[in-house]
Amino acid sequence: MVDLRNRLAAETLGTALLLAIVIGSGIMAERLAGGNAAVALLANTAATVGGLYILIEVFGPISGAHFNPVVSAVMVAQHELPGAALVPYIAAQLVGAVLGAWLAHAMFDMTILQFSAKVRSGPGQWIAETVATAGLLLVILRAPNGRASAMVAAYIGAAYWFTASTSFANPAAAFGRMFSDSFAGIAPGSVPGFVLAHCAGAAIGLMLHRMLEPRLACHGHPNVIESSGENRVD
């Protein structure tokens, strides 16, 4: 049985490292790309895909490697995470997101405390975030056992490019990225619209999952912990 404190520590650390990867690679990409936004986004995507895969593999057996409040909420709805753990999970994710932004700034000798001025708003951006989040939840819920980490990372990498918003798909990521006035940042005023889109997308993803034919195998997301031959959430 994994202690709740360990699970919260894993969610905090995992989310912090995810944001450090996203923001840090964005800063490095912007500095090296010479003004070429496409090259910068490609580098940011590659780092995020690799980092996300590793983080899910490392922290999945401990906490489920949600790093995302809407993922945790859907796992509660699916009875794969106790309802009492939802608020602590979300708090851990939000704290980790801010710490990850600050860590990225420290590594690049930037001002630690800052706010983004990058406006990301409008119907196209909100639709994109809804689509990105719905797809993410559908991938998580439908992934075969043992393949969620690769499939989630691949999906996010693709969604960086096929969505107008570059696929945040995560309220914690939006929250953390508003504290970074960098390539990966988002203005604080743009965050509420993104979060509402994330919630709508998560609900759509869950609805689509339940509409599809049930699978015989249990869900592939690592929050289902193998123990004594039985699949259970500790």
VENLINMO-V577570 format. One record per residue. N is the residue number from 0. RES is the residue in three letters. PHI is phi in whole degrees, 0 to 359 (999 if undefined). D_FIRST is the distance of its C-alpha to the first C-alpha in Angstrom with 2 decimals. Layout:
((N | RES | PHI | D_FIRST) (N | RES | PHI | D_FIRST))
This chain:
((0 | MET | 999 | 0.00) (1 | VAL | 271 | 3.80) (2 | ASP | 296 | 6.34) (3 | LEU | 301 | 9.23) (4 | ARG | 299 | 11.65) (5 | ASN | 293 | 10.42) (6 | ARG | 294 | 10.54) (7 | LEU | 293 | 13.91) (8 | ALA | 298 | 15.11) (9 | ALA | 295 | 14.56) (10 | GLU | 293 | 16.46) (11 | THR | 295 | 19.12) (12 | LEU | 294 | 19.70) (13 | GLY | 297 | 19.64) (14 | THR | 293 | 22.03) (15 | ALA | 299 | 24.20) (16 | LEU | 293 | 24.60) (17 | LEU | 298 | 25.38) (18 | LEU | 292 | 28.06) (19 | ALA | 297 | 29.39) (20 | ILE | 293 | 29.81) (21 | VAL | 297 | 31.51) (22 | ILE | 286 | 33.75) (23 | GLY | 298 | 34.42) (24 | SER | 292 | 35.42) (25 | GLY | 293 | 37.55) (26 | ILE | 296 | 39.35) (27 | MET | 298 | 39.96) (28 | ALA | 298 | 41.09) (29 | GLU | 295 | 43.47) (30 | ARG | 290 | 44.99) (31 | LEU | 265 | 45.59) (32 | ALA | 280 | 46.59) (33 | GLY | 63 | 49.95) (34 | GLY | 89 | 49.81) (35 | ASN | 275 | 48.80) (36 | ALA | 295 | 46.13) (37 | ALA | 295 | 45.37) (38 | VAL | 294 | 44.64) (39 | ALA | 297 | 42.50) (40 | LEU | 293 | 40.44) (41 | LEU | 298 | 40.12) (42 | ALA | 294 | 38.80) (43 | ASN | 299 | 36.39) (44 | THR | 297 | 35.15) (45 | ALA | 300 | 34.68) (46 | ALA | 294 | 32.66) (47 | THR | 294 | 30.42) (48 | VAL | 299 | 29.82) (49 | GLY | 296 | 28.92) (50 | GLY | 295 | 26.79) (51 | LEU | 296 | 24.84) (52 | TYR | 302 | 24.12) (53 | ILE | 296 | 22.80) (54 | LEU | 296 | 20.68) (55 | ILE | 294 | 18.97) (56 | GLU | 296 | 18.40) (57 | VAL | 285 | 17.05) (58 | PHE | 263 | 14.81) (59 | GLY | 305 | 13.99) (60 | PRO | 294 | 10.88) (61 | ILE | 268 | 9.54) (62 | SER | 239 | 11.06) (63 | GLY | 96 | 13.15) (64 | ALA | 52 | 16.11) (65 | HIS | 289 | 17.99) (66 | PHE | 55 | 20.28) (67 | ASN | 200 | 22.28) (68 | PRO | 302 | 22.48) (69 | VAL | 287 | 23.96) (70 | VAL | 295 | 21.29) (71 | SER | 298 | 18.67) (72 | ALA | 297 | 21.13) (73 | VAL | 292 | 21.61) (74 | MET | 295 | 17.92) (75 | VAL | 294 | 18.02) (76 | ALA | 299 | 21.19) (77 | GLN | 271 | 19.62) (78 | HIS | 61 | 16.82) (79 | GLU | 252 | 14.27) (80 | LEU | 219 | 13.34) (81 | PRO | 300 | 13.54) (82 | GLY | 302 | 17.05) (83 | ALA | 293 | 16.30) (84 | ALA | 271 | 14.57) (85 | LEU | 296 | 17.76) (86 | VAL | 297 | 20.04) (87 | PRO | 300 | 17.76) (88 | TYR | 299 | 17.05) (89 | ILE | 296 | 20.82) (90 | ALA | 299 | 21.74) (91 | ALA | 298 | 19.66) (92 | GLN | 294 | 21.30) (93 | LEU | 293 | 24.74) (94 | VAL | 298 | 24.54) (95 | GLY | 299 | 23.42) (96 | ALA | 297 | 26.30) (97 | VAL | 293 | 28.87) (98 | LEU | 299 | 27.69) (99 | GLY | 295 | 27.93) (100 | ALA | 297 | 31.47) (101 | TRP | 296 | 32.49) (102 | LEU | 297 | 31.17) (103 | ALA | 300 | 33.25) (104 | HIS | 297 | 36.28) (105 | ALA | 298 | 35.92) (106 | MET | 294 | 35.82) (107 | PHE | 254 | 39.02) (108 | ASP | 54 | 40.82) (109 | MET | 258 | 40.95) (110 | THR | 302 | 41.03) (111 | ILE | 295 | 37.46) (112 | LEU | 267 | 37.92) (113 | GLN | 206 | 39.68) (114 | PHE | 234 | 39.79) (115 | SER | 286 | 40.55) (116 | ALA | 251 | 43.94) (117 | LYS | 276 | 43.10) (118 | VAL | 284 | 43.72) (119 | ARG | 228 | 41.80) (120 | SER | 211 | 43.00) (121 | GLY | 112 | 44.87) (122 | PRO | 304 | 44.35) (123 | GLY | 298 | 43.86) (124 | GLN | 295 | 41.03) (125 | TRP | 291 | 39.31) (126 | ILE | 297 | 39.75) (127 | ALA | 300 | 38.40) (128 | GLU | 291 | 35.21) (129 | THR | 296 | 34.81) (130 | VAL | 297 | 35.29) (131 | ALA | 300 | 33.00) (132 | THR | 288 | 30.10) (133 | ALA | 300 | 30.73) (134 | GLY | 296 | 30.78) (135 | LEU | 300 | 27.59) (136 | LEU | 294 | 25.65) (137 | LEU | 295 | 27.41) (138 | VAL | 297 | 26.46) (139 | ILE | 300 | 22.75) (140 | LEU | 285 | 22.78) (141 | ARG | 258 | 25.06) (142 | ALA | 297 | 23.93) (143 | PRO | 298 | 23.34) (144 | ASN | 306 | 20.07) (145 | GLY | 82 | 19.88) (146 | ARG | 243 | 22.87) (147 | ALA | 298 | 21.75) (148 | SER | 299 | 21.96) (149 | ALA | 292 | 25.51) (150 | MET | 290 | 26.63) (151 | VAL | 295 | 25.54) (152 | ALA | 299 | 27.17) (153 | ALA | 296 | 30.27) (154 | TYR | 296 | 30.61) (155 | ILE | 297 | 30.47) (156 | GLY | 299 | 33.01) (157 | ALA | 293 | 35.29) (158 | ALA | 291 | 34.92) (159 | TYR | 306 | 36.07) (160 | TRP | 256 | 39.37) (161 | PHE | 267 | 39.85) (162 | THR | 252 | 39.08) (163 | ALA | 291 | 41.54) (164 | SER | 263 | 38.84) (165 | THR | 62 | 37.16) (166 | SER | 55 | 33.95) (167 | PHE | 291 | 31.92) (168 | ALA | 54 | 29.91) (169 | ASN | 196 | 27.60) (170 | PRO | 301 | 28.38) (171 | ALA | 294 | 26.49) (172 | ALA | 295 | 28.58) (173 | ALA | 298 | 31.70) (174 | PHE | 298 | 30.92) (175 | GLY | 293 | 30.40) (176 | ARG | 286 | 33.39) (177 | MET | 287 | 35.74) (178 | PHE | 268 | 35.47) (179 | SER | 225 | 37.02) (180 | ASP | 274 | 40.70) (181 | SER | 224 | 40.35) (182 | PHE | 307 | 40.50) (183 | ALA | 265 | 37.06) (184 | GLY | 284 | 37.67) (185 | ILE | 215 | 38.24) (186 | ALA | 297 | 40.45) (187 | PRO | 307 | 38.79) (188 | GLY | 292 | 41.14) (189 | SER | 271 | 39.86) (190 | VAL | 294 | 36.18) (191 | PRO | 303 | 36.38) (192 | GLY | 298 | 37.97) (193 | PHE | 294 | 35.31) (194 | VAL | 295 | 32.46) (195 | LEU | 298 | 34.23) (196 | ALA | 295 | 34.66) (197 | HIS | 296 | 30.96) (198 | CYS | 296 | 30.13) (199 | ALA | 296 | 32.84) (200 | GLY | 297 | 31.75) (201 | ALA | 297 | 28.13) (202 | ALA | 296 | 29.56) (203 | ILE | 293 | 31.91) (204 | GLY | 299 | 29.32) (205 | LEU | 294 | 27.17) (206 | MET | 297 | 30.42) (207 | LEU | 297 | 31.52) (208 | HIS | 301 | 28.28) (209 | ARG | 286 | 28.65) (210 | MET | 284 | 32.33) (211 | LEU | 283 | 31.79) (212 | GLU | 299 | 31.39) (213 | PRO | 300 | 27.84) (214 | ARG | 265 | 26.23) (215 | LEU | 286 | 25.03) (216 | ALA | 282 | 22.15) (217 | CYS | 285 | 19.08) (218 | HIS | 300 | 19.17) (219 | GLY | 273 | 19.26) (220 | HIS | 294 | 17.61) (221 | PRO | 294 | 14.62) (222 | ASN | 287 | 12.55) (223 | VAL | 271 | 11.97) (224 | ILE | 266 | 9.16) (225 | GLU | 283 | 10.27) (226 | SER | 207 | 8.43) (227 | SER | 52 | 10.91) (228 | GLY | 81 | 13.63) (229 | GLU | 242 | 12.49) (230 | ASN | 269 | 12.06) (231 | ARG | 207 | 9.72) (232 | VAL | 257 | 8.52) (233 | ASP | 277 | 5.23))
